[in-house]
Protein backbone atom coordinates (compact mmCIF):
# COMPACT_ATOMS: atom_id res chain seq x y z
CA UNK A 1 0.00 0.00 0.00
CA UNK A 2 1.29 3.43 -0.89
CA UNK A 3 -0.38 6.79 -0.44
CA UNK A 4 0.55 10.30 -1.45
CA UNK A 5 -0.01 13.46 0.57
CA UNK A 6 0.45 16.83 -1.13
CA UNK A 7 0.57 20.22 0.51
CA UNK A 8 -2.29 22.42 -0.73
CA UNK A 9 -1.17 25.66 0.93
CA UNK A 10 -1.53 27.03 4.45
CA UNK A 11 -2.36 24.03 6.69
CA UNK A 12 -4.22 22.03 4.00
CA UNK A 13 -3.10 18.73 2.52
CA UNK A 14 -4.65 16.38 -0.03
CA UNK A 15 -4.19 12.69 0.60
CA UNK A 16 -4.52 10.24 -2.28
CA UNK A 17 -4.96 6.55 -1.61
CA UNK A 18 -3.38 3.78 -3.65
CA UNK A 19 -6.90 3.07 -4.95
CA UNK A 20 -7.11 6.62 -6.36
CA UNK A 21 -9.42 8.27 -3.81
CA UNK A 22 -8.63 11.74 -2.49
CA UNK A 23 -9.40 13.46 0.78
CA UNK A 24 -8.69 17.00 1.93
CA UNK A 25 -7.25 17.48 5.42
CA UNK A 26 -6.94 20.93 6.96
CA UNK A 27 -6.22 22.68 10.22
CA UNK A 28 -8.17 25.25 12.20
CA UNK A 29 -7.77 28.99 11.54
CA UNK A 30 -5.62 29.40 14.66
CA UNK A 31 -3.19 26.88 13.15
CA UNK A 32 -3.06 28.56 9.74
CA UNK A 33 -5.81 26.48 8.16
CA UNK A 34 -9.17 27.28 6.61
CA UNK A 35 -11.09 24.34 8.15
CA UNK A 36 -11.64 22.74 4.72
CA UNK A 37 -11.52 19.16 5.95
CA UNK A 38 -10.92 16.87 8.89
CA UNK A 39 -7.71 17.05 10.90
CA UNK A 40 -5.19 14.25 10.30
CA UNK A 41 -5.76 12.84 13.80
CA UNK A 42 -9.51 12.78 13.12
CA UNK A 43 -8.73 10.78 9.97
CA UNK A 44 -6.96 8.19 12.14
CA UNK A 45 -10.10 7.74 14.22
CA UNK A 46 -12.33 7.65 11.13
CA UNK A 47 -10.10 4.98 9.60
CA UNK A 48 -10.29 2.99 12.81
CA UNK A 49 -14.07 3.28 12.80
CA UNK A 50 -14.23 2.10 9.20
CA UNK A 51 -11.82 -0.76 9.84
CA UNK A 52 -13.64 -2.06 12.91
CA UNK A 53 -17.09 -1.59 11.34
CA UNK A 54 -16.00 -3.56 8.27
CA UNK A 55 -14.93 -6.42 10.53
CA UNK A 56 -18.09 -6.42 12.62
CA UNK A 57 -20.42 -6.35 9.61
CA UNK A 58 -18.43 -9.07 7.84
CA UNK A 59 -18.45 -11.34 10.91
CA UNK A 60 -22.18 -10.80 11.50
CA UNK A 61 -23.04 -11.51 7.87
CA UNK A 62 -21.01 -14.74 7.98
CA UNK A 63 -22.98 -15.65 11.12
CA UNK A 64 -26.16 -15.09 9.09
CA UNK A 65 -27.33 -12.20 11.23
CA UNK A 66 -29.91 -9.83 9.69
CA UNK A 67 -27.93 -6.59 10.00
CA UNK A 68 -29.40 -3.43 8.49
CA UNK A 69 -27.04 -0.75 9.86
CA UNK A 70 -23.89 -0.23 11.85
CA UNK A 71 -22.93 3.14 13.23
CA UNK A 72 -19.83 3.73 15.32
CA UNK A 73 -19.20 6.63 17.67
CA UNK A 74 -15.58 7.00 18.76
CA UNK A 75 -14.54 9.23 21.62
CA UNK A 76 -10.92 9.84 22.51
CA UNK A 77 -8.47 11.59 24.77
CA UNK A 78 -4.99 12.75 23.82
CA UNK A 79 -1.83 13.45 25.76
CA UNK A 80 -1.42 17.05 26.92
CA UNK A 81 2.16 17.38 25.65
CA UNK A 82 3.92 16.55 22.37
CA UNK A 83 3.61 14.12 20.83
CA UNK A 84 -0.12 14.36 21.54
CA UNK A 85 -0.83 10.66 21.02
CA UNK A 86 -4.19 9.14 21.79
CA UNK A 87 -4.23 7.90 25.38
CA UNK A 88 -7.83 6.66 25.54
CA UNK A 89 -10.19 5.59 22.77
CA UNK A 90 -13.71 4.29 23.25
CA UNK A 91 -15.52 2.65 20.32
CA UNK A 92 -19.30 2.39 20.65
CA UNK A 93 -21.15 0.30 18.05
CA UNK A 94 -24.84 0.87 17.31
CA UNK A 95 -25.89 -2.21 15.39
CA UNK A 96 -29.36 -2.38 13.88
CA UNK A 97 -31.14 -5.39 12.49
CA UNK A 98 -33.84 -7.97 12.88
CA UNK A 99 -33.55 -10.67 15.54
CA UNK A 100 -29.84 -10.05 16.10
CA UNK A 101 -28.34 -12.46 18.61
CA UNK A 102 -26.45 -10.63 21.35
CA UNK A 103 -23.83 -13.39 21.56
CA UNK A 104 -23.04 -12.96 17.86
CA UNK A 105 -22.75 -9.17 18.18
CA UNK A 106 -20.52 -9.49 21.25
CA UNK A 107 -18.36 -12.04 19.41
CA UNK A 108 -18.06 -9.83 16.31
CA UNK A 109 -17.00 -6.78 18.36
CA UNK A 110 -14.48 -8.86 20.35
CA UNK A 111 -12.97 -10.50 17.26
CA UNK A 112 -12.54 -7.13 15.58
CA UNK A 113 -10.92 -5.64 18.68
CA UNK A 114 -8.62 -8.56 19.48
CA UNK A 115 -7.78 -10.09 16.12
CA UNK A 116 -8.86 -8.32 12.94
CA UNK A 117 -8.88 -4.51 13.16
CA UNK A 118 -5.31 -3.56 12.33
CA UNK A 119 -6.00 0.13 12.98
CA UNK A 120 -7.33 -0.25 16.52
CA UNK A 121 -4.71 -2.85 17.40
CA UNK A 122 -1.94 -0.44 16.29
CA UNK A 123 -3.47 2.46 18.21
CA UNK A 124 -3.68 0.15 21.22
CA UNK A 125 0.11 0.41 21.50
CA UNK A 126 -0.30 3.90 23.01
CA UNK A 127 -3.97 4.13 23.95
CA UNK A 128 -6.28 2.26 26.25
CA UNK A 129 -9.01 1.10 23.87
CA UNK A 130 -12.44 0.06 25.07
CA UNK A 131 -15.48 -1.14 23.14
CA UNK A 132 -19.16 -1.54 23.75
CA UNK A 133 -22.28 -1.96 21.68
CA UNK A 134 -25.99 -1.57 21.58
CA UNK A 135 -28.41 -3.55 19.50
CA UNK A 136 -31.34 -1.74 17.88
CA UNK A 137 -34.22 -3.91 16.67
CA UNK A 138 -35.72 -2.84 13.33
CA UNK A 139 -38.24 -4.33 10.94
CA UNK A 140 -36.75 -5.65 7.71
CA UNK A 141 -33.16 -5.40 6.47
CA UNK A 142 -31.28 -3.72 3.66
N, C-alpha and C positions, 0 to 999 in steps of 0.2 A: 504494500500500500504506500502510495506517495501522494502528498498533497502540496499545494502551492499557496502561499499567502503573499499578497502584494499590498504594499502601502498605497493608500488612496488619498493621502494628504491628511494633515492635522493628526487626529488620533484614530482615523478610519483605516481599516484593512479589509481586503476581499480575499476570502479563502475559497479555493477551488479544490474539490475532491477528485480523487483518481477516477471517479465515475462521471466527472464533468459537471457536477452541480456546484453552484456558487452561493456564498453567503456573505453578507456585509456584517462586519463587527465594528463597533465604534465605542468611544468613551464619552463620559459626560462632559458638559461644557466646562466645568471646573478643571478638567484634565486635558483640555484642548480639543475635545470632540464636539460633534454636533448631534449626538444621540440618534444616529441613523440606523443603529442595529444593536443586537445584544452585545454585552461585554464578553470577552474571551472566557472568563471564569463561568459566566452563565452558560456559555456553549458547552463547557465540560459537564455541567449538571444536566443540560438538555440531552446531550449524548448519552449520559448514564441512564436517564429516563427512557430514552428510546431503546437502548440496549436491553435493559431489564424488562421493559414492556414486551419487546419482541420475544424474549425467552418465555415469559409467563404465558403469553397468548399461544405460542407454539406448543408448549407443554400441555396447556389446557385443551387445545384442539386435538392433540394426539391422544389425550385421555377421553376424547369424545364428549367434552363438556360444551354446552350450548352458550357460548360467550357471544355477547352482542357489542360490548364496549369495554375498554380498559383505559382509565385515566390515571395518571400518576402525578402526585404533588410531592415535590422534593423541597425540604427546608434544610438550611445549612448554617453553620457557623464557621468563621475563619479566624485564624490567628491574628492577634492585634499588631504584631510586628512582621517585618519582611523576613523571609518570604511569607506572604499571607495565605498559607495553605489552608485547605479545608480541615477543620478539626472535628466537626460533627456533621453528619449527613443523615437525614431521616427520609426514607422513601415510603410514601403511603399510596397503596394501590386501591383504586375504586373499580371493582370488576363487576360488570353488569351482565346478566344473562338469565336464562330460564333453567330452573332446577339445578343450579350449580352446587356441587358437593363441596362443602367446606374443606374436607380433607384434601381434595384435589387442588383447591386454590392454595391452601397452606403449603402443600408439597411443591407446587409450581413456584411460589414466591421463594421458598427455601432453596430449591435447586438453582434458581437464577442467582440468588445471593451467594451461595456457597460454591457453585461449580461452573456456571455458564456465563455470567455477565462479566466480561473482561474489564469493562470500564469501572464498575463498582468494586471489583476485587482489587484493581490497581489503586483506586482512591482509598481503599481500606488500609493501604500502607501508611497513610498519615492521618486518616480520619476514622473516628468511631462511626460505623454505619449501622443503622437500625432500619428495620422494615416492619410494616404492618399492612393490613388490608381490611377492606370492607366489601361485602357482597351485596349487590343491589339486584333484587328480583325484578325482572321485566317480562312482559308478554312478547313472545316471538323473538327471533334472532335476525341478524343481518344476512 
